Amino acid sequence: MRPFWYHFLLPAATTLTGFHFAVTALVGMISNATGISTSRDIPFWELLWFSVLGNLSITGMNLSLMLNSVGFYQISKLSMIPVVCVIEWFLHGKKYSNQVKMSVVVVIIGAGVCTVTDVKVNARGFICACVAVLSTSLQQISIGSLQKKYSIGSFELLNKTSPIQAWSLLVPAPLLDFYLSGNVILNYHFTAASILFILLSCALAVFWNVSQYQCIGRFSAVSFQVLGHMKTVCVLILGWILFDSDMNLKSIMGMIIAVVGMVIYSWAVEDEKQQINIASSKNEEEISVLKEGLELGPLKDMEIGES
């Protein structure tokens, strides 16, 4: 028996995603108009490139799920953490401690144990998965890079990018939805209940987008990916509690391993920050000692000259 909310689902994922960004853009416009947030100037080509990456991520993920098995789709999501690490090292020269690397491996193993089941893949699905992983990783890294480059807050950046993503998704959405699922938004029978569920999903999407930008801006894209697997754990637990989904020993062990990995990751990141602070304080002390030495040097020379 299907749950009651099944009949309210909109069978047009791209269109629904476009609605999500349109509502996010509307919230941003209201925020700017009321003075809650301010608008900063960012070159249009950077916003366009960011939107292209975001749309490739959404389309690639949908195509990967359609062409491959759920197991391979989960593997492609798990591969994003090491891909983000490699890209950040290549583009920004960022290095990670051994503790962070170990914790990431533990999280990946735990999430893989509790989510990956059957693995089936074909050539087209593999290409779509690679495009999705690469574009998603680049987009999430760009969120942090743009905030630092233009000294802009997470909500202000979201206000600049969401209108472009909304239009670029809603225009080709009918064709993409028809190709992906054979459904078109114009053929959907809207009811009061279905509209309510769509508006609810749009409201939740606004909170999700804001939290994503804030998390990446405050921490990093790797931290956001690690926290994302906590969402996977929560989905599995809620599915078992609310919808009587299967929960076996393998899934329980995988969730425990993933949570342990997240705890180790948070400890490793904090330890890394403390080491950086200690190193910077030592450098400041050395600089102050050198300055004092330079200031005292001429005085000593004057005293010797007078004597």
C-alpha positions, 0 to 999 in steps of 0.5 A: 500500500502506497503512503498517502503523500505518494499521490502528491508527488510532482513527477518532474524533478527538474521543474521542481528544482527550478521552483526551489531556486525560484522561491529562494530567489524570491526570498532573496529579493524580499530580503534585499528590498527590506534591507535585511541583506545587501547586494554585492557586485560579482562578475556575471560570468562567474555567476553564470559559470557557477550556475552551469556547474550547479545545473550539470550537478543536478542533471548529472545526478538525475541521469546517473540515478536513472541509468545506473543502479542505486548502489552505484549512485551511492558510490558516486556520491561517496566519491565526492569527498576524495574528489573535493580533497584532490581538487582543493589541493590542485587549485588552492594547494590545500593540505590535509592532516593524516587524522583528517584523511583517516576520518574521511576514509572511515566515514566513506566506509561506514556510509558505503556499508549501510547504503551500497547494495547492488552495483550495476553500471553502463558506459552512459551512466558512468559518464553521467556519474563522472560529470555529476561528481566533478561538477558538484565538487567544483560548485561546492568549492566555488561557494567557499571561494566566491565568499572569500574572494568578494568578502560576501556572506553566504546568504548574499551569494545565494541571492546572486546565484539563485535567480540565474539557476532558477531561469536556467532550470525552468526553461529547459525543464519540460524537455529534460523531465520528458527525457528523464521520466516521460512526464511533463509539468503541463500534464500534471493534475494540480490539487490543493494538497499537491500545491501545499506539498510543493510549497512545503518542499520549496520552503524546505529547499530555501533552508537547505540552500542557506544551510549549505552555503553557510556550512561551506562558507564557515567550514569547507566543502569537505566538512559539508560532504562529511555532514551530508552523510549524517543526513543519510544516516538520519534518512535510514533511521527515519525510514525504519521508524516511520515507514517500516523500512528494512534495517539489518545488522549490516546497515546498523554497523555501517551507520555506527562506523559512519558516525564514529568517522564523523566524530573523529573528523570533527576532532581532527579538524579542531586539532588542525586548527589548534596547531595552526593557531599555535604556529601563528602565535609562535611566528608572531612572538618571533616577529615581535622579538626581531622588532625589539632587537631592531629597535634596541640595536640603534640605541646601543650603538648610540650609547657606545658612540657617546661613551 
